[in-house]
């Protein structure tokens, strides 16, 4: 069984100076929690963005980063 939460928001990004769509997804599948964030405005300048840093700091659950729930 898989449970899934998906949220989208559009907001203005001062870094790329335009509106971007950010998506946040949380999965619970077979006892493992998986989270993912994405943004439509990603450019090279976005390296310090919290959305990008989140994905870099929390790799896929297949790498055993979180204990089973």
Phi and psi in degrees as GROMACS dihedral restraints (atoms count N, CA, C in turn):
[ dihedral_restraints ]
;  ai    aj    ak    al  type     phi  dphi    fc
    3     4     5     6     1  -124.2    20    10
    4     5     6     7     1   130.6    20    10
    6     7     8     9     1  -106.1    20    10
    7     8     9    10     1   145.3    20    10
    9    10    11    12     1  -143.1    20    10
   10    11    12    13     1   131.6    20    10
   12    13    14    15     1  -123.2    20    10
   13    14    15    16     1   130.1    20    10
   15    16    17    18     1  -136.1    20    10
   16    17    18    19     1   126.0    20    10
   18    19    20    21     1  -128.1    20    10
   19    20    21    22     1   142.2    20    10
   21    22    23    24     1  -126.8    20    10
   22    23    24    25     1   146.5    20    10
   24    25    26    27     1  -146.8    20    10
   25    26    27    28     1   147.7    20    10
   27    28    29    30     1  -111.3    20    10
   28    29    30    31     1   128.2    20    10
   30    31    32    33     1  -146.1    20    10
   31    32    33    34     1   163.5    20    10
   33    34    35    36     1   -84.1    20    10
   34    35    36    37     1   130.6    20    10
   36    37    38    39     1  -105.7    20    10
   37    38    39    40     1   119.5    20    10
   39    40    41    42     1   -69.4    20    10
   40    41    42    43     1   -25.1    20    10
   42    43    44    45     1   -69.3    20    10
   43    44    45    46     1   -50.8    20    10
   45    46    47    48     1   -94.0    20    10
   46    47    48    49     1    -3.3    20    10
   48    49    50    51     1    56.7    20    10
   49    50    51    52     1    49.0    20    10
   51    52    53    54     1  -164.6    20    10
   52    53    54    55     1   168.5    20    10
   54    55    56    57     1   -73.5    20    10
   55    56    57    58     1   138.7    20    10
   57    58    59    60     1  -131.1    20    10
   58    59    60    61     1   152.7    20    10
   60    61    62    63     1  -100.2    20    10
   61    62    63    64     1   123.4    20    10
   63    64    65    66     1  -108.9    20    10
   64    65    66    67     1   139.8    20    10
   66    67    68    69     1  -123.8    20    10
   67    68    69    70     1   138.6    20    10
   69    70    71    72     1  -126.4    20    10
   70    71    72    73     1   125.3    20    10
   72    73    74    75     1  -126.7    20    10
   73    74    75    76     1   138.5    20    10
   75    76    77    78     1  -129.7    20    10
   76    77    78    79     1   127.8    20    10
   78    79    80    81     1  -118.6    20    10
   79    80    81    82     1   143.1    20    10
   81    82    83    84     1  -124.2    20    10
   82    83    84    85     1   108.9    20    10
   84    85    86    87     1  -135.5    20    10
   85    86    87    88     1   122.4    20    10
   87    88    89    90     1    51.7    20    10
   88    89    90    91     1    41.0    20    10
   90    91    92    93     1    82.3    20    10
   91    92    93    94     1     1.6    20    10
   93    94    95    96     1  -110.6    20    10
   94    95    96    97     1   135.7    20    10
   96    97    98    99     1   -93.9    20    10
   97    98    99   100     1   128.6    20    10
   99   100   101   102     1  -127.2    20    10
  100   101   102   103     1   129.6    20    10
  102   103   104   105     1  -125.5    20    10
  103   104   105   106     1   146.9    20    10
  105   106   107   108     1  -147.8    20    10
  106   107   108   109     1   141.0    20    10
  108   109   110   111     1  -127.1    20    10
  109   110   111   112     1   149.7    20    10
  111   112   113   114     1  -149.8    20    10
  112   113   114   115     1   163.3    20    10
  114   115   116   117     1  -147.1    20    10
  115   116   117   118     1   142.6    20    10
  117   118   119   120     1   -81.6    20    10
  118   119   120   121     1   -10.7    20    10
  120   121   122   123     1  -102.4    20    10
  121   122   123   124     1    21.4    20    10
  123   124   125   126     1   -68.1    20    10
  124   125   126   127     1   126.8    20    10
  126   127   128   129     1  -135.9    20    10
  127   128   129   130     1   176.5    20    10
  129   130   131   132     1   -59.4    20    10
  130   131   132   133     1   -33.6    20    10
  132   133   134   135     1   -67.5    20    10
  133   134   135   136     1   -13.0    20    10
  135   136   137   138     1   -83.7    20    10
  136   137   138   139     1    11.2    20    10
  138   139   140   141     1   -59.2    20    10
  139   140   141   142     1   -28.9    20    10
  141   142   143   144     1   -95.1    20    10
  142   143   144   145     1     5.7    20    10
  144   145   146   147     1   -68.3    20    10
  145   146   147   148     1   136.4    20    10
  147   148   149   150     1   -59.2    20    10
  148   149   150   151     1   -31.5    20    10
  150   151   152   153     1   -64.3    20    10
  151   152   153   154     1   -46.7    20    10
  153   154   155   156     1   -67.4    20    10
  154   155   156   157     1   -43.4    20    10
  156   157   158   159     1   -63.6    20    10
  157   158   159   160     1   -35.7    20    10
  159   160   161   162     1   -59.0    20    10
  160   161   162   163     1   -49.4    20    10
  162   163   164   165     1   -64.6    20    10
  163   164   165   166     1   -33.5    20    10
  165   166   167   168     1   -71.0    20    10
  166   167   168   169     1   -37.3    20    10
  168   169   170   171     1   -80.8    20    10
  169   170   171   172     1   -23.2    20    10
  171   172   173   174     1  -124.2    20    10
  172   173   174   175     1    84.7    20    10
  174   175   176   177     1   -67.1    20    10
  175   176   177   178     1   173.1    20    10
  177   178   179   180     1   -54.8    20    10
  178   179   180   181     1   151.0    20    10
  180   181   182   183     1   -61.2    20    10
  181   182   183   184     1   -20.3    20    10
  183   184   185   186     1   -61.4    20    10
  184   185   186   187     1   -16.7    20    10
  186   187   188   189     1   -92.7    20    10
  187   188   189   190     1    13.8    20    10
  189   190   191   192     1    59.4    20    10
  190   191   192   193     1    42.0    20    10
  192   193   194   195     1   -80.1    20    10
  193   194   195   196     1   -25.8    20    10
  195   196   197   198     1  -123.7    20    10
  196   197   198   199     1   143.9    20    10
  198   199   200   201     1   -71.3    20    10
  199   200   201   202     1   154.9    20    10
  201   202   203   204     1   -59.7    20    10
  202   203   204   205     1   147.7    20    10
